Every structure is written in structure tokens, then in C-alpha cells.
Amino acid sequence: MAKKKIEFDSTEVVLATVFKNDLGKETPKILNLPYDQFLKISFEPCEERKLFKNIPSEKIVLKLKKYAQPVEYTMMKNKEFYQEYKEGFRKFAQDNRIDLIDETK
């Protein structure tokens, strides 16, 4: 059973994510991000590898003030909660006046 990686509050989001360092080693992190740490939230089309071929998919990309690399959540890896994440970010962006770009329509 999968666990939720994103929790929403009215002015804050808690994320469970993985960052890669310069050597390619992955380190898991839990980020408590208030609304003023978000630069942009976007929903973008992408391709994900499934078995031996690439299939069209989409991802959520979060650009943050404190981190150089964006935080991404792809549809295939988070399929049980992906639509809930999208709706949560839509409401969070609207309530806190954060730029939201939806390129998946």
C-alpha cells in the first residue's frame, strides 16, 4: 500500500521527497514549506518508462526559493494519489496567490 507524500494545510505544504547530491546519491527529505517559499507550481506533460517503452504521462513540478533543483512528482510513481495532489495544489495556489501553470490541458 502506498503512502501519501504530500499533505496540505491552508498556508503550508508538507512534502516527502528525494534530492540527489553532486555525486548522484539520493537523500530523502521531509520539507515543511509555507506558501511564501513557492515560486511556481506547474503541471507538465512528460514521458515515463514502463517496461521497455516510453509512455505519455504528466508531472507536478514545484519551483522553490530555497532549492536550486525543482521538486517533481510523476503520475506513474504516484498514481493512487496523483489527482488528489493536483487538486490540492490547485486550491493551495489559488488560496495563497501562487503562480500555477497547467500545460496538460
All heavy atoms as an XYZ file, in Angstrom:
884
protein
N       0.840     -1.183      0.000
C       0.000      0.000      0.000
C       0.884      1.245      0.000
O       1.803      1.373      0.798
C      -0.886     -0.035      1.226
C      -1.721      1.162      1.414
S      -3.376      0.661      1.800
C      -4.188      2.190      1.599
N       0.568      2.144     -0.878
C       1.342      3.377     -0.995
C       0.946      4.356      0.108
O      -0.170      4.328      0.618
C       1.105      4.003     -2.362
N       1.899      5.215      0.436
C       1.647      6.246      1.439
C       1.636      7.608      0.756
O       2.340      7.832     -0.224
C       2.739      6.224      2.505
C       2.731      4.978      3.339
C       3.765      5.049      4.425
C       3.739      3.786      5.256
N       4.731      3.810      6.317
N       0.856      8.519      1.319
C       0.807      9.872      0.779
C       2.130     10.577      1.023
O       2.705     10.468      2.097
C      -0.329     10.663      1.426
C      -1.694     10.233      0.953
C      -2.778     11.029      1.604
C      -2.824     12.398      1.001
N      -3.963     13.191      1.452
N       2.595     11.306      0.014
C       3.853     12.030      0.109
C       3.649     13.530      0.266
O       4.599     14.254      0.497
C       4.696     11.763     -1.130
C       5.094     10.314     -1.261
C       5.915     10.093     -2.499
C       6.249      8.635     -2.644
N       6.952      8.373     -3.891
N       2.401     13.989      0.126
C       2.106     15.414      0.214
C       0.891     15.614      1.111
O      -0.131     14.954      0.936
C       1.821     16.025     -1.178
C       2.995     15.783     -2.128
C       1.517     17.507     -1.056
C       2.730     16.198     -3.548
N       1.012     16.534      2.063
C      -0.097     16.924      2.929
C      -0.298     18.430      2.817
O       0.673     19.184      2.831
C       0.174     16.547      4.387
C       0.180     15.071      4.660
C      -1.186     14.421      4.532
O      -2.209     15.122      4.741
O      -1.234     13.233      4.210
N      -1.545     18.856      2.712
C      -1.865     20.268      2.532
C      -2.493     20.852      3.787
O      -3.284     20.199      4.451
C      -2.859     20.436      1.372
C      -2.299     20.008      0.053
C      -2.525     18.738     -0.432
C      -1.531     20.878     -0.693
C      -2.019     18.328     -1.643
C      -1.012     20.483     -1.912
C      -1.256     19.206     -2.391
N      -2.124     22.107      4.066
C      -2.738     22.910      5.097
C      -3.165     24.195      4.395
O      -2.880     24.384      3.218
C      -1.721     23.170      6.216
C      -2.330     23.814      7.442
O      -3.545     23.641      7.654
O      -1.611     24.513      8.174
N      -3.790     25.103      5.073
C      -4.238     26.324      4.406
C      -3.069     27.203      3.949
O      -3.149     27.839      2.901
C      -5.181     27.112      5.309
O      -4.516     27.464      6.493
N      -1.973     27.250      4.698
C      -0.843     28.108      4.316
C       0.483     27.356      4.228
O       1.529     27.979      4.083
C      -0.664     29.253      5.329
O      -0.415     28.691      6.614
C      -1.883     30.146      5.360
N       0.451     26.032      4.310
C       1.688     25.256      4.333
C       1.478     23.908      3.655
O       0.390     23.354      3.673
C       2.118     25.041      5.784
C       3.412     24.309      5.954
C       3.788     24.169      7.418
O       2.989     23.597      8.181
O       4.877     24.629      7.776
N       2.555     23.402      3.043
C       2.546     22.072      2.431
C       3.702     21.272      3.026
O       4.802     21.795      3.178
C       2.709     22.163      0.897
C       2.784     20.787      0.276
C       1.581     22.955      0.274
N       3.448     20.017      3.362
C       4.487     19.125      3.856
C       4.758     18.094      2.761
O       3.846     17.403      2.310
C       4.059     18.413      5.159
C       5.143     17.477      5.635
C       3.719     19.433      6.228
N       6.024     18.028      2.305
C       6.414     17.142      1.212
C       7.414     16.107      1.691
O       8.349     16.439      2.413
C       7.105     17.939      0.094
C       6.405     19.130     -0.512
C       7.342     19.859     -1.450
C       5.175     18.687     -1.243
N       7.256     14.880      1.247
C       8.278     13.844      1.410
C       8.886     13.657      0.020
O       8.202     13.288     -0.925
C       7.665     12.554      1.906
N      10.174     13.946     -0.122
C      10.818     13.897     -1.431
C      12.234     13.365     -1.303
O      12.720     13.114     -0.209
C      10.805     15.289     -2.088
O      11.262     15.183     -3.427
C      11.653     16.274     -1.335
N      12.886     13.206     -2.450
C      14.262     12.713     -2.507
C      15.076     13.704     -3.332
O      14.668     14.081     -4.431
C      14.311     11.312     -3.154
C      15.745     10.848     -3.312
C      13.521     10.312     -2.341
N      16.217     14.136     -2.794
C      17.126     15.022     -3.526
C      18.384     14.244     -3.893
O      18.858     13.420     -3.116
C      17.529     16.232     -2.673
C      16.472     17.286     -2.593
C      15.750     17.484     -1.430
C      16.205     18.090     -3.680
C      14.784     18.458     -1.349
C      15.232     19.076     -3.619
C      14.526     19.256     -2.451
N      18.919     14.542     -5.079
C      20.197     13.954     -5.483
C      21.290     14.971     -5.244
O      21.163     16.134     -5.620
C      20.175     13.578     -6.965
C      19.325     12.384     -7.256
C      19.440     11.972     -8.692
C      18.570     10.772     -8.953
N      18.628     10.334    -10.336
N      22.402     14.517     -4.644
C      23.530     15.416     -4.439
C      24.443     15.390     -5.665
O      24.124     14.763     -6.675
C      24.279     15.073     -3.149
C      24.911     13.705     -3.171
O      24.969     13.038     -4.200
N      25.376     13.256     -2.022
N      25.591     16.053     -5.600
C      26.504     16.154     -6.738
C      27.060     14.808     -7.174
O      27.425     14.630     -8.332
C      27.665     17.097     -6.399
C      27.184     18.513     -6.155
O      26.103     18.859     -6.672
O      27.878     19.265     -5.452
N      27.141     13.856     -6.261
C      27.686     12.539     -6.581
C      26.617     11.564     -7.065
O      26.909     10.419     -7.377
C      28.395     11.948     -5.354
C      29.533     12.793     -4.779
C      30.036     12.183     -3.484
C      30.653     12.915     -5.787
N      25.365     12.010     -7.130
C      24.275     11.170     -7.579
C      23.612     10.359     -6.481
O      22.717      9.570     -6.739
N      24.047     10.553     -5.242
C      23.452      9.831     -4.121
C      22.129     10.490     -3.738
O      22.039     11.705     -3.635
C      24.409      9.836     -2.929
C      23.919      9.033     -1.761
C      24.920      9.033     -0.624
C      24.342      8.293      0.560
N      25.209      8.345      1.719
N      21.110      9.676     -3.524
C      19.796     10.196     -3.175
C      19.629     10.264     -1.660
O      19.961      9.315     -0.957
C      18.710      9.312     -3.763
C      18.680      9.337     -5.272
C      17.563      8.495     -5.838
O      17.008      7.641     -5.117
O      17.259      8.693     -7.017
N      19.121     11.389     -1.189
C      18.849     11.553      0.234
C      17.386     11.954      0.421
O      16.937     12.942     -0.158
C      19.758     12.627      0.867
O      19.610     13.834      0.133
C      21.204     12.211      0.842
N      16.628     11.207      1.208
C      15.231     11.565      1.443
C      15.127     12.756      2.387
O      15.938     12.916      3.297
C      14.635     10.309      2.072
C      15.793      9.577      2.640
C      16.998      9.955      1.835
N      14.133     13.597      2.148
C      13.899     14.770      2.992
C      12.410     14.981      3.176
O      11.624     14.690      2.292
C      14.491     16.025      2.361
C      15.971     16.124      2.437
C      16.399     17.538      2.170
C      17.863     17.654      2.505
N      18.247     18.964      2.864
N      12.071     15.538      4.312
C      10.707     15.998      4.561
C      10.777     17.511      4.670
O      11.528     18.048      5.490
C      10.126     15.373      5.828
C       9.989     13.868      5.623
C       8.785     16.004      6.167
C       9.475     13.122      6.809
N      10.021     18.188      3.820
C      10.053     19.648      3.752
C       8.739     20.224      4.244
O       7.669     19.833      3.774
C      10.290     20.105      2.311
C      11.507     19.545      1.589
C      11.499     19.999      0.140
C      12.774     19.996      2.271
N       8.812     21.159      5.180
C       7.657     21.946      5.612
C       7.769     23.291      4.914
O       8.633     24.095      5.259
C       7.647     22.133      7.127
C       7.467     20.841      7.863
O       6.845     19.928      7.361
N       8.022     20.750      9.055
N       6.911     23.516      3.942
C       7.032     24.709      3.107
C       5.833     25.633      3.272
O       4.723     25.286      2.855
C       7.154     24.308      1.634
C       8.364     23.444      1.299
C       8.213     22.867     -0.087
C       9.623     24.266      1.407
N       6.033     26.815      3.854
C       4.951     27.800      3.877
C       4.749     28.366      2.472
O       5.602     28.226      1.596
C       5.454     28.859      4.847
C       6.914     28.670      4.932
C       7.212     27.253      4.573
N       3.632     29.014      2.259
C       3.265     29.484      0.924
C       4.286     30.444      0.317
O       4.455     30.481     -0.899
C       1.881     30.147      0.949
C       1.860     31.485      1.644
C       2.006     32.651      0.922
C       1.702     31.586      3.025
C       1.984     33.884      1.551
C       1.688     32.798      3.657
C       1.828     33.942      2.912
O       1.819     35.164      3.541
N       5.018     31.207      1.139
C       5.954     32.187      0.583
C       7.247     31.559      0.057
O       8.065     32.254     -0.533
C       6.263     33.281      1.605
C       6.908     32.751      2.878
O       6.943     31.524      3.065
O       7.359     33.579      3.686
N       7.428     30.252      0.201
C       8.602     29.570     -0.339
C       8.386     29.079     -1.769
O       9.318     28.667     -2.438
C       8.986     28.378      0.544
C       9.498     28.781      1.896
C      10.768     29.607      1.784
O      11.700     29.241      1.097
N      10.779     30.751      2.450
N       7.164     29.136     -2.275
C       6.851     28.665     -3.621
C       7.026     29.794     -4.636
O       6.471     30.876     -4.473
C       5.411     28.159     -3.696
C       5.195     26.851     -3.010
C       4.908     26.795     -1.660
C       5.279     25.668     -3.718
C       4.707     25.587     -1.022
C       5.080     24.450     -3.092
C       4.803     24.415     -1.745
N       7.790     29.525     -5.680
C       7.903     30.466     -6.790
C       6.853     30.169     -7.852
O       6.212     31.075     -8.376
C       9.299     30.395     -7.420
C      10.461     30.829     -6.532
C      11.781     30.558     -7.220
C      10.322     32.300     -6.192
N       6.704     28.860     -8.176
C       5.770     28.475     -9.222
C       5.401     27.007     -9.050
O       6.209     26.194     -8.631
C       6.419     28.692    -10.591
C       5.549     28.338    -11.769
C       6.179     28.728    -13.084
C       7.268     27.754    -13.443
N       7.711     27.857    -14.837
N       4.167     26.684     -9.398
C       3.685     25.312     -9.432
C       3.220     25.060    -10.856
O       2.491     25.879    -11.421
C       2.513     25.089     -8.457
C       2.940     25.400     -7.025
C       1.974     23.677     -8.570
C       1.800     25.454     -6.031
N       3.661     23.948    -11.452
C       3.215     23.663    -12.816
C       2.900     22.186    -12.983
O       3.482     21.326    -12.325
C       4.259     24.112    -13.836
O       5.472     23.449    -13.647
N       1.949     21.926    -13.883
C       1.593     20.574    -14.297
C       2.067     20.451    -15.733
O       1.580     21.166    -16.610
C       0.091     20.333    -14.208
C      -0.501     20.634    -12.851
C      -1.710     21.290    -12.743
C       0.137     20.269    -11.680
C      -2.281     21.563    -11.516
C      -0.415     20.545    -10.439
C      -1.621     21.194    -10.361
N       3.007     19.544    -15.998
C       3.645     19.456    -17.306
C       3.519     18.050    -17.884
O       3.602     17.074    -17.154
C       5.132     19.801    -17.195
C       5.391     21.178    -16.657
C       6.870     21.455    -16.430
O       7.709     20.567    -16.679
O       7.176     22.572    -15.984
N       3.365     17.950    -19.211
C       3.401     16.623    -19.838
C       4.831     16.095    -19.842
O       5.792     16.862    -19.873
C       2.896     16.885    -21.255
C       3.115     18.326    -21.498
C       3.097     19.011    -20.166
N       4.987     14.784    -19.785
C       6.307     14.157    -19.829
C       6.145     12.735    -20.352
O       5.037     12.308    -20.676
C       6.967     14.164    -18.452
S       6.192     13.077    -17.247
N       7.240     12.019    -20.439
C       7.216     10.607    -20.794
C       7.847      9.811    -19.665
O       8.864     10.222    -19.114
C       7.978     10.352    -22.096
C       7.255     10.854    -23.313
C       7.916     10.400    -24.601
O       9.046      9.871    -24.560
O       7.291     10.578    -25.654
N       7.220      8.694    -19.343
C       7.762      7.816    -18.308
C       8.018      6.447    -18.912
O       7.300      6.008    -19.806
C       6.792      7.683    -17.148
C       6.689      8.932    -16.313
C       5.897      8.696    -15.057
O       6.458      8.129    -14.101
O       4.723      9.086    -15.032
N       9.018      5.794    -18.406
C       9.399      4.481    -18.916
C       8.615      3.403    -18.166
O       8.631      3.342    -16.946
C      10.892      4.271    -18.724
C      11.410      3.089    -19.441
C      12.746      3.479    -20.071
N      13.299      2.358    -20.788
C      13.154      2.190    -22.098
N      12.489      3.077    -22.792
N      13.684      1.162    -22.698
N       7.936      2.565    -18.944
C       7.207      1.437    -18.381
C       7.587      0.201    -19.187
O       7.393      0.172    -20.400
C       5.705      1.672    -18.449
C       4.901      0.590    -17.774
C       3.443      0.938    -17.735
C       2.699     -0.134    -16.967
N       1.275      0.170    -16.897
N       8.143     -0.748    -18.495
C       8.714     -1.935    -19.122
C       9.783     -1.523    -20.123
O      10.828     -1.044    -19.732
C       7.623     -2.808    -19.742
C       6.639     -3.429    -18.748
C       5.560     -4.193    -19.487
C       7.329     -4.324    -17.756
N       9.530     -1.672    -21.423
C      10.578     -1.359    -22.396
C      10.232     -0.208    -23.318
O      10.864     -0.025    -24.360
C      10.893     -2.602    -23.238
C      11.413     -3.730    -22.412
C      10.646     -4.856    -22.182
C      12.663     -3.652    -21.828
C      11.121     -5.893    -21.409
C      13.154     -4.677    -21.041
C      12.384     -5.808    -20.830
N       9.232      0.564    -22.975
C       8.867      1.680    -23.847
C       8.463      2.896    -23.025
O       8.098      2.786    -21.862
C       7.748      1.280    -24.801
C       6.486      0.810    -24.124
C       5.474      0.350    -25.142
C       4.263     -0.242    -24.433
N       3.273     -0.709    -25.372
N       8.536      4.039    -23.677
C       8.121      5.288    -23.051
C       6.641      5.504    -23.328
O       6.185      5.319    -24.461
C       8.923      6.466    -23.599
C      10.356      6.439    -23.138
O      10.682      5.819    -22.140
N      11.221      7.112    -23.867
N       5.913      5.919    -22.297
C       4.500      6.220    -22.474
C       4.248      7.660    -22.035
O       4.932      8.171    -21.152
C       3.605      5.248    -21.682
C       3.929      5.291    -20.195
C       3.733      3.831    -22.202
C       2.937      4.548    -19.341
N       3.281      8.329    -22.663
C       2.986      9.707    -22.260
C       2.390      9.750    -20.855
O       1.613      8.885    -20.472
C       1.984     10.189    -23.308
C       1.558      9.001    -24.064
C       2.482      7.878    -23.778
N       2.793     10.760    -20.112
C       2.354     10.917    -18.738
C       2.368     12.405    -18.396
O       2.456     13.239    -19.290
C       3.292     10.125    -17.819
O       2.840     10.168    -16.495
N       2.319     12.710    -17.134
C       2.447     14.105    -16.692
C       3.106     14.140    -15.326
O       3.210     13.119    -14.649
C       1.106     14.823    -16.693
C       0.074     14.261    -15.777
C      -1.256     14.981    -15.897
O      -1.887     14.913    -16.955
O      -1.636     15.621    -14.905
N       3.541     15.344    -14.924
C       4.217     15.501    -13.640
C       3.860     16.845    -13.025
O       3.482     17.791    -13.718
C       5.733     15.375    -13.802
C       6.360     16.432    -14.679
C       7.843     16.166    -14.863
C       8.430     17.153    -15.860
N       9.854     16.934    -16.049
N       3.998     16.901    -11.713
C       3.838     18.138    -10.952
C       5.243     18.648    -10.661
O       6.072     17.910    -10.136
C       3.088     17.885     -9.639
C       1.687     17.328     -9.906
C       3.012     19.166     -8.806
C       0.982     16.821     -8.662
N       5.513     19.907    -11.022
C       6.831     20.496    -10.814
C       6.676     21.693     -9.876
O       5.887     22.600    -10.129
C       7.468     20.953    -12.150
C       8.820     21.554    -11.909
C       7.549     19.787    -13.121
N       7.456     21.673     -8.788
C       7.420     22.744     -7.792
C       8.744     23.483     -7.813
O       9.788     22.892     -7.532
C       7.177     22.163     -6.399
C       5.990     21.213     -6.248
C       6.012     20.573     -4.880
C       4.702     21.941     -6.493
N       8.715     24.772     -8.134
C       9.918     25.603     -8.063
C       9.886     26.324     -6.723
O       8.926     27.015     -6.393
C       9.926     26.633     -9.196
C       9.768     26.036    -10.561
C      11.050     25.903    -11.258
C      10.759     25.219    -12.576
N      11.599     25.448    -13.620
N      10.968     26.149     -5.954
C      11.024     26.670     -4.591
C      12.165     27.666     -4.439
O      13.158     27.605     -5.158
C      11.219     25.513     -3.607
C      10.190     24.385     -3.707
C      10.619     23.199     -2.876
C       8.828     24.879     -3.283
N      12.034     28.586     -3.496
C      13.065     29.611     -3.267
C      14.362     29.033     -2.730
O      15.437     29.434     -3.128
C      12.543     30.673     -2.294
C      11.511     31.582     -2.882
C      11.096     32.637     -1.892
C      10.035     33.536     -2.495
N       9.578     34.552     -1.552
N      14.303     28.102     -1.805
C      15.496     27.617     -1.117
C      16.277     26.562     -1.888
O      17.404     26.258     -1.536
C      15.120     27.019      0.238
C      14.699     28.028      1.259
C      14.477     27.340      2.586
C      14.106     28.331      3.658
N      13.901     27.686      4.950
N      15.685     25.964     -2.925
C      16.318     24.835     -3.604
C      16.529     25.142     -5.081
O      15.622     25.629     -5.758
C      15.461     23.574     -3.446
C      15.281     23.197     -2.000
C      14.152     23.595     -1.287
C      16.257     22.477     -1.326
C      13.993     23.273      0.047
C      16.113     22.153      0.015
C      14.981     22.547      0.691
O      14.832     22.238      2.021
N      17.725     24.835     -5.572
C      18.057     25.099     -6.976
C      17.305     24.153     -7.906
O      16.836     24.567     -8.963
C      19.560     24.959     -7.194
N      17.199     22.890     -7.519
C      16.503     21.946     -8.376
C      15.029     21.872     -7.990
O      14.679     21.955     -6.811
C      17.158     20.578     -8.291
C      17.293     20.018     -6.888
C      18.023     18.711     -6.872
O      17.636     17.795     -7.559
N      19.098     18.643     -6.115
N      14.153     21.737     -8.990
C      12.722     21.659     -8.673
C      12.370     20.300     -8.069
O      13.069     19.316     -8.245
C      12.049     21.843    -10.034
C      13.073     21.427    -11.024
C      14.403     21.742    -10.420
N      11.268     20.271     -7.359
C      10.738     19.030     -6.801
C       9.670     18.531     -7.774
O       8.794     19.297     -8.169
C      10.131     19.267     -5.404
C       9.517     17.997     -4.857
C      11.184     19.816     -4.452
N       9.773     17.246     -8.173
C       8.852     16.698     -9.164
C       8.155     15.455     -8.633
O       8.756     14.644     -7.940
C       9.602     16.335    -10.443
C      10.248     17.518    -11.121
C      10.991     17.129    -12.385
O      11.161     15.922    -12.654
O      11.399     18.046    -13.106
N       6.884     15.325     -9.004
C       6.093     14.140     -8.696
C       5.443     13.680     -9.992
O       4.652     14.410    -10.580
C       5.006     14.450     -7.649
C       5.574     14.758     -6.298
C       5.834     16.069     -5.914
C       5.878     13.741     -5.409
C       6.373     16.350     -4.674
C       6.415     14.012     -4.159
C       6.658     15.317     -3.812
O       7.200     15.594     -2.581
N       5.789     12.472    -10.465
C       5.249     11.962    -11.716
C       3.986     11.144    -11.467
O       3.776     10.601    -10.382
C       6.287     11.092    -12.452
O       6.689     10.037    -11.585
C       7.485     11.923    -12.875
N       3.175     11.037    -12.502
C       1.889     10.361    -12.385
C       2.052      8.862    -12.135
O       1.365      8.297    -11.289
C       1.064     10.567    -13.654
C      -0.305      9.919    -13.580
S      -1.212      9.904    -15.118
C      -1.599     11.608    -15.314
N       2.954      8.207    -12.826
C       3.094      6.756    -12.694
C       3.585      6.350    -11.304
O       3.134      5.357    -10.754
C       4.070      6.212    -13.742
C       3.609      6.386    -15.156
S       2.385      5.190    -15.651
C       3.360      3.717    -15.651
N       4.500      7.101    -10.733
C       5.040      6.752     -9.422
C       4.081      7.084     -8.280
O       4.228      6.583     -7.182
C       6.373      7.459     -9.193
C       7.469      6.941    -10.085
C       8.766      7.632     -9.814
C       9.850      7.115    -10.737
N      11.101      7.847    -10.579
N       3.129      7.960     -8.550
C       2.183      8.404     -7.511
C       0.740      8.246     -7.965
O      -0.114      9.048     -7.634
C       2.443      9.881     -7.191
C       3.834     10.122     -6.699
O       4.175      9.758     -5.593
N       4.664     10.709     -7.541
N       0.437      7.204     -8.730
C      -0.864      7.102     -9.387
C      -2.054      7.032     -8.440
O      -3.122      7.508     -8.769
C      -0.893      5.959    -10.385
C      -0.807      4.585     -9.815
C      -0.953      3.555    -10.909
C       0.309      2.723    -10.958
N       0.225      1.678    -11.942
N      -1.891      6.491     -7.237
C      -3.028      6.386     -6.326
C      -3.467      7.746     -5.780
O      -4.640      7.948     -5.494
C      -2.688      5.446     -5.173
C      -2.606      4.007     -5.625
C      -1.686      3.188     -4.757
O      -1.142      3.714     -3.781
O      -1.508      2.015     -5.087
N      -2.538      8.660     -5.631
C      -2.862      9.966     -5.034
C      -2.661     11.131     -6.002
O      -2.824     12.283     -5.613
C      -1.984     10.206     -3.797
C      -2.143      9.160     -2.732
C      -1.132      8.257     -2.466
C      -3.309      9.068     -1.997
C      -1.268      7.299     -1.489
C      -3.461      8.114     -1.011
C      -2.440      7.219     -0.758
N      -2.301     10.871     -7.244
C      -1.898     11.944     -8.161
C      -3.001     12.990     -8.372
O      -2.740     14.187     -8.299
C      -1.452     11.361     -9.505
C      -0.825     12.396    -10.400
C       0.478     12.818    -10.182
C      -1.542     12.985    -11.423
C       1.053     13.779    -10.973
C      -0.979     13.951    -12.216
C       0.324     14.345    -12.002
O       0.886     15.320    -12.775
N      -4.227     12.555     -8.635
C      -5.317     13.518     -8.857
C      -5.602     14.323     -7.587
O      -5.900     15.515     -7.657
C      -6.586     12.794     -9.340
C      -6.450     12.197    -10.716
C      -6.068     13.229    -11.771
O      -6.533     14.380    -11.751
N      -5.207     12.839    -12.700
N      -5.472     13.690     -6.441
C      -5.654     14.399     -5.169
C      -4.565     15.462     -4.994
O      -4.838     16.572     -4.524
C      -5.594     13.386     -4.030
C      -5.890     13.959     -2.679
C      -5.828     12.906     -1.581
O      -6.059     11.721     -1.857
O      -5.536     13.301     -0.445
N      -3.314     15.140     -5.376
C      -2.219     16.105     -5.319
C      -2.503     17.299     -6.228
O      -2.309     18.448     -5.840
C      -0.894     15.473     -5.741
C      -0.341     14.401     -4.833
C       0.666     13.558     -5.278
C      -0.806     14.206     -3.539
C       1.199     12.568     -4.469
C      -0.282     13.219     -2.721
C       0.718     12.404     -3.193
O       1.241     11.436     -2.392
N      -2.952     17.014     -7.456
C      -3.233     18.100     -8.403
C      -4.317     19.041     -7.869
O      -4.157     20.261     -7.900
C      -3.676     17.545     -9.758
C      -2.528     17.165    -10.656
C      -2.994     16.643    -11.991
C      -3.552     17.709    -12.864
N      -3.830     17.235    -14.233
N      -5.399     18.474     -7.373
C      -6.479     19.304     -6.836
C      -6.015     20.075     -5.601
O      -6.377     21.236     -5.412
C      -7.709     18.453     -6.524
C      -8.375     17.870     -7.748
C      -8.736     18.929     -8.778
O      -9.292     19.980     -8.389
O      -8.446     18.713     -9.960
N      -5.213     19.445     -4.765
C      -4.682     20.123     -3.582
C      -3.800     21.302     -3.952
O      -3.902     22.376     -3.350
N      -2.928     21.125     -4.952
C      -2.078     22.229     -5.386
C      -2.875     23.328     -6.080
O      -2.549     24.506     -5.951
C      -0.946     21.738     -6.292
C       0.230     21.218     -5.528
C       0.619     19.897     -5.633
C       0.953     22.044     -4.675
C       1.698     19.406     -4.921
C       2.029     21.571     -3.950
C       2.404     20.245     -4.081
N      -3.926     22.963     -6.817
C      -4.777     23.994     -7.434
C      -5.399     24.887     -6.358
O      -5.365     26.106     -6.454
C      -5.877     23.337     -8.259
C      -5.457     22.971     -9.631
C      -6.664     22.707    -10.525
N      -6.180     22.428    -11.853
C      -6.107     21.221    -12.384
N      -6.510     20.176    -11.709
N      -5.642     21.063    -13.598
N      -5.973     24.258     -5.343
C      -6.610     25.026     -4.268
C      -5.579     25.823     -3.475
O      -5.798     26.996     -3.174
C      -7.367     24.072     -3.339
C      -8.129     24.784     -2.236
C      -8.955     23.832     -1.436
C      -9.732     24.435     -0.316
N      -9.422     25.750      0.129
N      -4.428     25.205     -3.172
C      -3.370     25.875     -2.417
C      -2.855     27.098     -3.193
O      -2.667     28.169     -2.615
C      -2.232     24.891     -2.160
C      -1.105     25.447     -1.341
C      -1.238     25.625      0.025
C       0.093     25.801     -1.935
C      -0.199     26.135      0.778
C       1.139     26.303     -1.193
C       0.994     26.481      0.171
N      -2.636     26.954     -4.492
C      -2.145     28.068     -5.313
C      -3.175     29.190     -5.391
O      -2.823     30.371     -5.301
C      -1.788     27.569     -6.708
N      -4.427     28.835     -5.548
C      -5.468     29.857     -5.636
C      -5.624     30.595     -4.303
O      -5.706     31.826     -4.279
C      -6.795     29.216     -6.031
C      -7.916     30.210     -6.189
C      -9.214     29.537     -6.578
O      -9.347     28.310     -6.521
N     -10.177     30.328     -6.981
N      -5.638     29.872     -3.198
C      -5.828     30.488     -1.882
C      -4.656     31.382     -1.472
O      -4.840     32.356     -0.757
C      -6.025     29.419     -0.810
C      -7.346     28.675     -0.969
O      -8.198     29.133     -1.756
O      -7.507     27.629     -0.309
N      -3.435     31.037     -1.910
C      -2.238     31.766     -1.486
C      -1.598     32.603     -2.591
O      -0.473     33.075     -2.431
C      -1.220     30.767     -0.915
C      -1.744     30.104      0.330
O      -1.944     30.748      1.346
N      -2.000     28.812      0.249
N      -2.296     32.746     -3.709
C      -1.842     33.588     -4.839
C      -0.456     33.193     -5.342
O       0.456     34.020     -5.428
C      -1.883     35.052     -4.453
C      -3.280     35.517     -4.159
C      -3.323     36.978     -3.859
N      -4.686     37.376     -3.597
C      -5.021     38.294     -2.748
N      -4.101     38.936     -2.071
N      -6.273     38.599     -2.565
N      -0.314     31.919     -5.665
C       0.920     31.382     -6.237
C       0.664     31.102     -7.708
O      -0.421     30.633     -8.071
C       1.333     30.082     -5.502
C       1.572     30.368     -4.024
C       2.577     29.473     -6.132
C       1.732     29.139     -3.171
N       1.656     31.372     -8.564
C       1.513     31.100     -9.995
C       1.335     29.609    -10.229
O       2.151     28.807     -9.793
C       2.734     31.578    -10.769
C       2.841     33.090    -10.816
O       1.797     33.753    -10.667
O       3.954     33.603    -11.004
N       0.269     29.243    -10.946
C       0.009     27.861    -11.305
C      -0.127     27.783    -12.816
O      -0.948     28.491    -13.402
C      -1.268     27.348    -10.647
C      -1.607     25.907    -11.027
C      -0.995     24.969    -10.007
C      -3.078     25.696    -11.124
N       0.685     26.941    -13.435
C       0.658     26.786    -14.881
C       0.275     25.345    -15.185
O       0.962     24.414    -14.761
C       2.030     27.123    -15.499
C       2.371     28.566    -15.181
C       2.016     26.872    -16.999
C       3.789     28.949    -15.504
N      -0.829     25.169    -15.927
C      -1.293     23.833    -16.293
C      -1.102     23.641    -17.791
O      -1.853     24.185    -18.589
C      -2.754     23.651    -15.908
C      -3.238     22.230    -16.032
O      -2.475     21.382    -16.550
O      -4.362     21.942    -15.606
N      -0.082     22.868    -18.163
C       0.209     22.605    -19.576
C      -0.368     21.274    -20.034
O      -0.098     20.843    -21.148
C       1.720     22.601    -19.785
C       2.379     23.910    -19.455
C       3.903     23.844    -19.517
O       4.440     22.762    -19.854
O       4.530     24.860    -19.240
N      -1.159     20.618    -19.203
C      -1.671     19.294    -19.538
C      -3.032     19.325    -20.201
O      -3.550     18.276    -20.577
C      -1.762     18.419    -18.276
O      -2.665     19.024    -17.348
C      -0.405     18.242    -17.642
N      -3.645     20.459    -20.349
C      -4.998     20.543    -20.935
C      -4.969     20.413    -22.426
O      -4.102     20.674    -23.123
C      -5.663     21.859    -20.540
C      -5.981     21.912    -19.074
C      -6.692     23.161    -18.740
C      -7.035     23.176    -17.263
N      -7.737     24.344    -16.861
